[in-house]
Structures are given as C-alpha cells and as structure tokens.
Amino acid sequence: MKKIKECPVCHSVKFTNYLSTQDYFLSKEPFTLSQCEHCGLVFTNPRPEDVDLASYYNSPNYLSHHAAGFSVLRWIYQFLRKRNIRWKYRLLHSFIPKGKILDVGCGTGEVLNFFKHKGWEVRGIEPNEKARLFATEVYDIPVADEPGLLNLPAESFDVISLWHVLEHVPDLNRRMTDLKKLLKPNGLLLIALPNLASMDAKYYGKYWAALDVPRHLYHFSPDSFLELAIRHGYKLMNKIPMKLDAYYISLLSERYRRRCCTYLRAFIVGYHSNRNARRDLQYSSMIYILKK
Ligand SMILES: [Zn+2]
C-alpha cells in the first residue's frame, strides 16, 4: 500500500480522515479516504501501489461502470449505455459539429464507433487489452495502450473525452498536462466525474457505489475538480448533469447496503438527488467541459 504524503491538487500535507469504507465490488478489503484541509480534495489513502492497481479490475463483470453479477442490472446498464451514446454525441456536437476526437479509457469503443459513423476522425486509449483488441478488430478503431498517449502528435485533437476515467488515473497532474499538449488551441476537454457533494453521496456515505475504492483514487466535488482544472490553465465552459447516474449509482449503493426493496429505495433516492440538485446543482455525476 502507498501512503499519500501530499495533496495531488494543492500539495498541502495536512489531511483529515474523511470516511472508512470497503471495496464492495471485488476484494472486500477496507479502505480509508482522506480530505485535504486546504483545497478539500478527498482521495483514497493509503491506496494500492500503482503496479497492484490492475488486480482490482480483475473481474469478468467489470465494465467501466461495474454492472456486476445480476442480470437485470446488466440489462439496465446495456440499455442506458445505448441511450447514453446518442446523448453524448448530441452533447459534443452542440460544441463542435465535426472534428478529431480522442477518447481516453474508451473501453470496447462503442462511443467512438458512433462518432466515426457521424464522420468524426476517432482515436482511443484503453489500458484493458481485451477491450482494446475488441475496439480495434470489431470497429476498426485505432486504440493504443496508456503509454501510447505519449506517442500521439501534439495539438492534434479538437476534443478529448474522459467518461468516468480521471478518478482512476494514478498520476493526475501528469495526465492533465499530457492531455493539454494533445489538444488543439481552443480544443475541448470533456471530463465526466461522480460528485461527492451530491445528495446521494451524502445519503449513502460509505455505501455510495461511486466511491468504488480502490479503483477510484480521487473523489471530486465540483469545487475540488475545478481547483485542479484551473491550476492546469483550463477554462470552464459548461457543467452538465448526468441525471440517470443518480438512479444507477443509488441502485448499486442499495445492493451494497443490503436492505429490502432495493429498486424502490434506489428510485426514491435517485429522484430526490436530482430534485435537490435543481437547487444546489450538485448532481450525482457531472460533465465538465473545459477549454484549453
Ligand atoms: Zn489540497
């Protein structure tokens, strides 16, 4: 295990204990979260050594949003994923009609394949070898492993997207710097993240499924994420809610909490989380559109 000695965002060395939880998805190991006293970032601490992190993804059921076991949940996941792909396309299309996109953590490449059919030039980065080969062979999309990020030409992308990916990346600052180099001037960086300041996060506490320790190394709120983005010289263009995530994350959280009436409870919490967020804008997951 690796103890974090300084805050990855503001470099302060003063932390408080935030929460004790466990890896409900896979290993069942306990983990604790620390909060930086200066900038408020919450992070998994201690966390597995970088070389050991891959073993926490060793499940045949680990999709990028962990629809484990349970066939109804997997069905919901697949249904929402198809709807989400069209929604993601429309969202980006509203900022840039057509161009060159890099999806980091592209998985099996479904999103990129949709963009490709709409005339975009697409590339992907994906650490999981099986997913990478699937995207390459089935969709004929150029997808490289993570070190391949450094071989891409500078200032070559109109858009770089990370859909629920940045919270998994060990070297946060290095990644933010590398992505900035790859963006064209005025290019857009799209980052989707769970929101620790959402109502469902507060309600579920240690059972909140989007903590997903130790795979999630950072647990951002809009404030702590924007602190990071601004330090790297990005400008915030827009913040967009992902309202369906409130229901999906609540459903997984209810399963971890093991109480009765899972679906009903998840629906009620998801609904209240979204309704609450109409006032305070703290949706369960948020998309940040940043400009270089
Ligand atoms: Zn800090």
Residues whose N, C-alpha, C, O or C-beta is under 5 A from the ligand:
A	BS01	ZN	C7 V9 C10 H11 S12 C36 H38 C39 G40 L41
